[in-house]
Amino acid sequence: MAKLDLIATCPMGLEAIVAREVKELGYEDVTVENGRVTFTGDELAICRTNLWLRTADRILVRMGQFEARTFDDLFEGTKALDWPAWIPEYGEFPVEGRSHKSQLSSVPACQGIVKKAVVEKMKERYRTEWFEEDGPRYVIEVALLNDIATLTIDTTGPSLHKRGYRKLVTEAPLKETMAAALVNLSRWKPDRPLYDPFCGSGTILIEAAMVGWNIAPGLRRSFPSEDWDIIGQDRWEQAREEAYDSLNDDIPLEIAGSDIDPKAIEVAEAAAKAAGLSKELKFYVEPVAKAKPRSDFGCLITNPPYGERLGEQKEVERVLRQLGQLTGSLHTWSTFVLSPSKQLEHYFTRPADKRRKLFNGRIECQLYQYFGPLPPRRRNTEPAEQ
């Protein structure tokens, strides 16, 4: 197996979480950078990370990195890389690009140069002047930052947040990756109750249930790299078998959510059914003012409405005040609220124990964290060893 330079891209603010996930899968040489985590692994690592990473967006293979101040630099640097080792003669290889703070600022021109260089390299190996590109897809990206070009191949295809269970969406859906991050940051465990009073399409609750049962988030979807000869079907089958063997659906879960919008609850129930979790999750049509979780030592994780228009702001303030009243009555619970509001602590009448800046799409938010007491330890009822 080859030693590969791999990149897990992610939203700003989630890098440390992604790095922890990568390490938990057993991969080393992990480096945290802005919007991405780099690590080393083999071909099987591509399969495993695509199946298992809950908070990353994509897994890229880094083909090379070099200084590129001119189009000649970009062409020669790209051509020097071993593209035929990955892309077969019949492979489709479109080029995407982006540039920031670099002399080569025309992204379309850079894409054209990279495409030409890859074609020239392919011509040398395959002894042909024309490529049909009617086979498996290998999306190449050229990313220029401060005149350094990074060339990658995307192994994932559609972003990893597209798990496959959400066919319908509510008006302002929370991405699955961000929902998983909120669950991760709460340190919720499946033996504790979990509740979301603004559940919308149910994403936080579904992601939590997948964590609770150790369901690999990518298990229900496909990836373009499943068709790549360099990885092979055997490795993908091995990774999927490992994921199925790791699943533990014997753990009882106490997970529920509510929303004032009946249509949102319909969407949530449909998503839970598609994820195979409809029997484990409970959804209710209920305003936050009437919500009353009855268990103790639970976790409340939620993403309340933001109110982008001026006329909605008073309604948002009212809802946040009601949420503060609810959480104030849950004396043994921990609360985690993702919100762009700078007044949330005012409505909760106390400062958060901890705050963390996160980006929900392009909206800068704070994750307000209120820590409740830990549940009492369960007594060991088994007889002591003699």
N, C-alpha and C positions, 0 to 999 in steps of 0.2 A: 504494500500500500504506500502511496506517495504521501509526503508531508506537504500539506497545502497551506497557503496563507488565506485565511477566511475572514470575512467581515460580516458581522450582524448589524444591520442598520436599525435605528430606533428613533422615536421622538425624543426631542431634547428633554432632559430631566430624568429619563428612564435608563440611562447608560449603566449605572451601578447595579440596577436590578437585572438587566440583561447579562452583565458580567457575572453576577452570582448564578444565574441560570446556566450559563455556559460552563462555569466551574463545577456545578453540581452534576453536569453530564460527563465530567471527567476530563475536560480539555484544558490545556495549560497555555502558557505564554499569552495570557489574557491582558490586553491593554485597553484602557478606557479612553476614548476620544470624544469630541463633540459630535453627538448624533450617531455614534457607531462604537462597536466593540470589536477589536481584532483579536484573533486567536489562531492557533495552528491545529490542524486535524487532518485526517485522511478522507478518502472518498466516503466511507461510512459515516463520518461526521456530518457530511452534507445532508444525508438522509435523516440522521438523528436530530440535528438542530432544526431542520425544517418541520419535523413532526412535533418536537417537544418545546421549543421556545415560545413562551406565552406572551412576552412583551416586546419582541423584536418585530421588525417589518419585513426584512428580507435577508437572505444569506447569499453573499457574493463571494466568488473566487477572485482573489487579486492576482491578475496575470503579471502586472509589473507597475513600476512607479519610476518616473524620471523627470528631469527638468525639461520644459518645453516652452521656450520663449518665441520660437518661430514655427511656421508650418513644416519646415524641413526637420526641425527637432522632433515634432510630433510624428511625422511620417516615419522617420528612421527609428525612433524609439518604439513605435508600435510594430513596425515590421520585424524588429529584432526579437519579438516575443514568439513563443511556440504555439500559435493558434491551432495548427493542425493536430496537435496533441489532444485537443479538446473537441474541435469541430470537424466532423467527417465531411467528405466531399459533397454529400447531399444535404448537409445541414443548412438551416436558415439562420442568418446572423445579422439582424438589424442592429443599428448603432444608435444609442441615445447619448445625450450629453448635457453637461452644465458647466458653467465657468463663473468663478468669483475671484475678484482681485487679481486677474491675470491679463497679460498682454494679448493673449489669444482669447478675445472676448466674444467673437462670433461663434455661437454654438453650432449653427448649421454648417458653417465652414469646417469646424473641428470634426464634426460627425462625418463629413465627406472625406476628409483627409484620413481619418481612422479607417473608414470602410475601404478606401483605396489601398491602404497599407496592408490590411488583413487579406484582401483579395490577392495582392501581389505575393504575400507569404503563402497563401493557399495554392497559388499557381505553381510555385516552386516545388511543393510537396506532391501535388496531385497531377501535375503535367497536363493541365487543361486550361483553356482560355475562358471557359464559361461555367458558371455554377447555377444550377437550377433553383437551389434553395427551397426544395419541396419536402424537406425532412424535418427532424426534430428542431426545436427553436432554441437558439443560444443568443440571448440578448446581451450585447456588449455595451458597456457604458464607459465614456471618457469623462472624467471629472477633473477639472482644472481648478486648483486653489493655490494662489501665490506663485503661479508659474510652474507648479508641480503637477504633472499629469498622472492620474491613477487610472489604470485600465482594468476593468472587472468584467466577469460574466455572471449574470443573474441566474441562480439556481431555483428561485422560488416561483417566479411568475407573479400573479396577483398577490398583493400584500398578505402577509401572514395573519392580519386581523380578519381576513375573510375565511372564517372557519368552515362555512358551508351550512350552518344551522339557521342563519337569519335570512329568510327569503323576503320578509317585509321589514320596513323600518318605520320608526316614529319620526316626528318632525325634526328633532335634534338628537339623533342617536349617538351614544357614547361608543367609541370604537372598542372592539373586543380586547385589543392589546392594552388600552388604558384601563378598562374594567379589570383585567387580570392584574395590572399593576396596583390598583387600589386594594384588591384582595391581598396581594403580596405584602404591601406596606402595612396593612392592618395586622399582619401575623395571625389572622383568623385560622382556627383549627376546626376540623369537621365535627368535633365533639361539642362545639359551642353553637348556640342559635345564631342565625344571621338574618337581618331584616333590612329592606330598602323601602322607605316610604314614598319614594319617587322613582319607582322601578322602570317606568317607560317600557321599552321592549324587553326588559328582563336581563340585560346583558351582564350586569354585575353578578346577579344571582346564578346565572348559567355558568359563568366563568368560575365562580366559587365552587359550584357543584362539581365541575370538571377537576378542580384542584382537589376537592375532598375525595373524589373517587380515583384520583391519579389517572385521568383520561388525557392522553396526548392531544393537544388542541388541533393538530394537523391531521388527525387520523381519518377524518371524513372528507378530505379534499385531495386533489391531485397536484402534481408539480411537474413543470417541463423537464426537469432533470431526471425524472423517472424513465425517460426515453433516451437518455444519453448512454452511448456505448462505454464511455470511460468509467461510468459508475456501475452500470449493469443492473439487471432486474434482481439478481441474487442479493445484492446489498440492500436494496429497497425492501425486499421481502423479509430479510433478516431484521431490519429496523422496525417494520410494521409488526412482525411477530413479537419482538421485544415489547413493543407498546401494548399489544393486546394482552401479553402475559403479565404486564405490570398493572393492568386495570384492576381495581378493587371496588366492586359495586356492592359489597356486603356491609359497608359502613352506613349506619342510619344517619340521615341528614335532616336537620331542622332549619329549612331555608324558606323564607317567605318574602313577598313583596306586595306593595299596593300602589295604586295610582288613581287619581281622580278621573282620568280619561278611560272610559270603557274600551275604546278602540285600541289604546296602548296595551291594555290587559289582553285583548284578543291577540295582538301581535306577540306579546310575551309568551302566551300559552302555545302559540304556533311554533315559536322558536324553541321552547323547551321540549315540545314534542319532537321536532326535527333533530334535536340534540340527544334524544333518547332519555330525557330527564323529566318528562311530564308528571310522573307519579311522585317524584321527589320534591318538586317545587310547588308552593302554594301561592296563588295570586288572588288579590282582592281589589274590587273597585271601592276605593275609600279615600277621602281627603286626609291630609296629614293631621288635621285638627282632631280627627276621630281615631287615629291609629293608637293602639295600645298593646304592644307586645307583652305577653304574659310570662315569658320565661325569664330566668335570671342569668347573669354573666354572659350576655350575648354581645354581638358586634352589630352596630348599625353603620352601614356603608352606603353612601348615597351621593348623587349628583343632581342637586335641585335645579329647577328652571332658572335661567339667567335673566331673561327680559331684556332683549336688545333694543326694543323701541321704548320711547319715553312714556307712553301710556301704560306700559306693562310694569314699570318700575315699582309703583305702589303695591301692585299685586305680589311682586317678588318679595318686597319687604314684609308684607303680611305673612307670606308663606314661610319665610325664614324665621320670623318671630314665632310662628306656630311650631316650627321644627325645633327651635330652641326650647320651647315649653315642653315638647315631647321628650327631648333628650335629658332635660333637667329632671324629669320624673323617672328616668331609667337609671337608678342609682348604682346598679352593679354592671352597667353596660359600658362598652367602649364605643366611641363615635368617631367616624371619619367622613368628612364632608369636603367634596371637591367643588370649589366655587370661585368665581372671579370677584365676588363681593368683598369690599374692604371693610364692610360693616358687620360681617357675620358674628364676630366675637361680641359686638355690641348687642346683637339680638339674642345671643346665648348668655349674656350677662356675666361672662367670665372669659379670660384669655385661653387660647388653646394651649395644651401642654407642649405641642410641637407643631410647626408649620413647615411645609415643603412646597417649593415652587414647581408647578407642572404646567404643561401646555396641552390643553384640550383642543386639538387642531391648531389653529393659530391664536386661540384665546389664552392669554396668560391667566392662570388660576393659582390658588393656594389650596393645598390639602390640609385642612384644619383637623388636627388629631387630638382627641380627648380620651385619655386612658382611664378606664375603670379598673376596679380590682380584679385580680386573676381569680378564676374559679378555684374552690378548695380542691386539694388533691384527693383523688379517690383512694379510699383505703384498700390495701391489698387483702383480698379475702381468701387468697390461696394459702394453704398451710406452708409454714416455713420449711426450708430444706433441712433434713436431719444431717 
